[in-house]
């Protein structure tokens, strides 16, 4: 009996280190069941040990559409998938398949929700007939104001030119009179 117990204990000690050496998924970012309230552009799966190249995951939205990752990186037991743009607000399921360093296949899934603040887009004003008429009236008024301003500027420009020419003529007349008067005084 004692021999049987010792044999069982020896077998357990031999098998336990092998069982402890198996790799498993330790943490995820985001965590299972999490509600993410900020922009999310990547997902990380962290394993307790090394996993092999070829390990992957896919992200599925609530309507069953798979969200494509633009890159899948594996560094020191951390598998990171990056997206082209942040995930839109929705419920997501991540289905992962990995291969541990000892060749054992690993798989599972977890889910999370993205509920990030959405930037408001500018509201485009609907064009109605009334709005169109108002726009046409505004354009007509603006055109009239522009034409009036241009005419006023042209008139001001013409008046300025007239004043300059008149001043030059007056100056020529004064200089001529002064010159003629001086010539008469000199003789």
C-alpha positions as CSV (number, residue, x, y, z in Angstrom):
1,X,0.0,0.0,0.0
2,X,2.8,2.3,0.9
3,X,4.5,1.6,-2.4
4,X,1.3,2.5,-4.3
5,X,1.0,5.8,-2.4
6,X,4.6,6.7,-3.1
7,X,4.2,5.9,-6.8
8,X,1.1,8.1,-7.0
9,X,2.9,11.0,-5.3
10,X,5.9,10.6,-7.5
11,X,3.7,10.6,-10.6
12,X,1.9,13.8,-9.4
13,X,5.2,15.6,-8.8
14,X,6.4,14.6,-12.3
15,X,3.1,15.8,-13.9
16,X,2.5,18.9,-11.9
17,X,5.5,20.9,-13.3
18,X,4.3,20.1,-16.8
19,X,0.8,21.3,-16.0
20,X,2.1,24.5,-14.5
21,X,4.2,25.1,-17.7
22,X,1.1,25.5,-19.9
23,X,0.4,29.0,-21.2
24,X,-3.0,30.6,-20.7
25,X,-4.6,34.0,-21.3
26,X,-3.9,36.1,-18.3
27,X,-5.4,39.6,-19.0
28,X,-7.1,41.5,-21.8
29,X,-7.3,45.2,-22.5
30,X,-10.1,46.0,-22.5
31,X,-11.2,43.5,-19.9
32,X,-14.1,41.1,-20.3
33,X,-17.4,42.9,-19.7
34,X,-15.7,46.4,-19.6
35,X,-17.4,49.5,-20.8
36,X,-14.8,51.6,-22.6
37,X,-15.5,55.4,-22.4
38,X,-12.6,56.6,-24.5
39,X,-11.4,56.1,-28.1
40,X,-10.2,52.5,-28.6
41,X,-7.9,51.8,-31.5
42,X,-6.1,48.6,-30.2
43,X,-6.8,45.5,-28.2
44,X,-4.2,43.6,-26.2
45,X,-4.2,40.0,-25.0
46,X,-1.5,39.2,-22.4
47,X,-0.5,35.5,-21.8
48,X,1.2,33.9,-18.8
49,X,4.0,32.6,-21.1
50,X,5.2,32.7,-24.7
51,X,2.8,32.0,-27.5
52,X,3.7,31.2,-31.1
53,X,3.5,33.3,-34.3
54,X,0.1,32.5,-35.9
55,X,-1.8,33.3,-32.7
56,X,-4.6,35.7,-33.6
57,X,-7.9,37.2,-32.7
58,X,-10.9,38.7,-34.5
59,X,-13.2,41.4,-33.3
60,X,-16.9,41.1,-34.1
61,X,-19.5,43.9,-33.8
62,X,-23.0,43.4,-32.5
63,X,-24.4,43.0,-36.0
64,X,-21.9,40.2,-36.7
65,X,-19.5,42.2,-38.8
66,X,-15.8,41.5,-38.4
67,X,-13.7,44.6,-37.7
68,X,-10.5,44.3,-39.7
69,X,-7.2,44.9,-37.9
70,X,-4.4,46.7,-39.8
71,X,-1.7,45.0,-37.7
72,X,-1.3,42.1,-35.3
73,X,1.9,42.3,-33.2
74,X,3.3,39.6,-30.9
75,X,5.9,40.8,-28.3
76,X,6.8,38.8,-25.2
77,X,3.5,37.0,-24.8
78,X,1.4,40.1,-25.6
79,X,-0.7,39.9,-28.7
80,X,-1.8,43.4,-29.9
81,X,-4.2,44.1,-32.7
82,X,-4.5,47.7,-34.1
83,X,-7.4,49.2,-36.1
84,X,-7.3,51.8,-38.8
85,X,-9.5,54.1,-36.8
86,X,-11.1,54.0,-33.3
87,X,-13.9,51.5,-32.8
88,X,-17.3,53.1,-33.0
89,X,-19.7,52.8,-30.1
90,X,-21.1,49.3,-30.1
91,X,-20.9,45.9,-28.3
92,X,-18.0,43.7,-29.4
93,X,-16.9,40.1,-29.0
94,X,-13.3,39.1,-29.3
95,X,-12.7,35.5,-30.4
96,X,-9.0,34.5,-29.9
97,X,-7.0,31.4,-31.1
98,X,-3.4,31.0,-29.9
99,X,-0.7,28.4,-29.8
100,X,1.3,28.0,-26.6
101,X,5.1,27.6,-26.8
102,X,4.7,23.9,-26.1
103,X,2.3,23.6,-29.1
104,X,-1.0,23.3,-27.3
105,X,-3.9,25.2,-29.0
106,X,-5.7,27.8,-26.9
107,X,-9.0,29.5,-27.7
108,X,-11.7,31.5,-26.1
109,X,-13.7,34.7,-26.3
110,X,-14.5,37.8,-24.3
111,X,-16.7,40.8,-24.9
112,X,-16.8,44.6,-24.1
113,X,-18.7,47.7,-25.0
114,X,-17.4,51.0,-26.5
115,X,-19.4,54.0,-25.2
116,X,-17.0,56.9,-26.0
117,X,-18.1,60.5,-26.3
118,X,-19.0,61.4,-29.9
119,X,-17.8,64.7,-31.4
120,X,-20.8,66.6,-32.7
121,X,-20.8,67.2,-36.4
122,X,-21.9,70.6,-37.7
123,X,-25.6,70.5,-38.6
124,X,-26.2,71.4,-42.2
125,X,-29.1,73.8,-42.6
126,X,-31.9,72.5,-44.8
127,X,-32.5,74.7,-47.8
128,X,-36.2,75.5,-48.2
129,X,-37.9,77.7,-50.7
130,X,-38.2,80.4,-48.1
131,X,-34.5,80.1,-47.3
132,X,-33.6,80.2,-51.0
133,X,-35.7,83.4,-51.5
134,X,-33.9,84.9,-48.5
135,X,-30.5,83.9,-49.9
136,X,-31.5,85.5,-53.2
137,X,-32.6,88.7,-51.5
138,X,-29.4,88.8,-49.5
139,X,-27.3,88.2,-52.7
140,X,-29.2,91.0,-54.5
141,X,-28.7,93.4,-51.6
142,X,-25.0,92.5,-51.4
143,X,-24.6,93.0,-55.2
144,X,-26.4,96.4,-55.0
145,X,-24.2,97.5,-52.1
146,X,-21.1,96.4,-54.0
147,X,-22.2,98.3,-57.1
148,X,-23.0,101.4,-55.1
149,X,-19.7,101.2,-53.3
150,X,-17.9,100.8,-56.6
151,X,-19.8,103.8,-58.1
152,X,-19.0,105.9,-55.0
153,X,-15.4,105.0,-55.1
154,X,-15.3,105.8,-58.9
155,X,-17.0,109.1,-58.3
156,X,-14.6,109.9,-55.4
157,X,-11.7,109.0,-57.6
158,X,-13.0,111.3,-60.4
159,X,-13.6,114.1,-58.0
160,X,-10.1,113.8,-56.6
161,X,-8.7,113.9,-60.1
162,X,-10.7,117.0,-60.9
163,X,-9.4,118.7,-57.7
164,X,-5.8,117.9,-58.6
165,X,-6.2,119.2,-62.2
166,X,-8.0,122.3,-61.0
167,X,-5.2,123.0,-58.5
168,X,-2.5,122.5,-61.1
169,X,-4.4,124.9,-63.5
170,X,-4.7,127.5,-60.7
171,X,-1.0,127.1,-59.9
172,X,-0.1,127.6,-63.5
173,X,-2.3,130.7,-63.8
174,X,-0.8,132.2,-60.6
175,X,2.7,131.5,-61.7
176,X,2.0,133.0,-65.1
177,X,0.5,136.1,-63.7
178,X,3.4,136.5,-61.3
179,X,5.9,136.0,-64.1
180,X,4.2,138.5,-66.4
181,X,4.0,141.0,-63.6
182,X,7.6,140.7,-62.8
183,X,8.6,141.1,-66.4
184,X,6.6,144.4,-66.6
185,X,8.3,145.7,-63.4
186,X,11.8,144.8,-64.7
187,X,11.4,146.9,-67.9
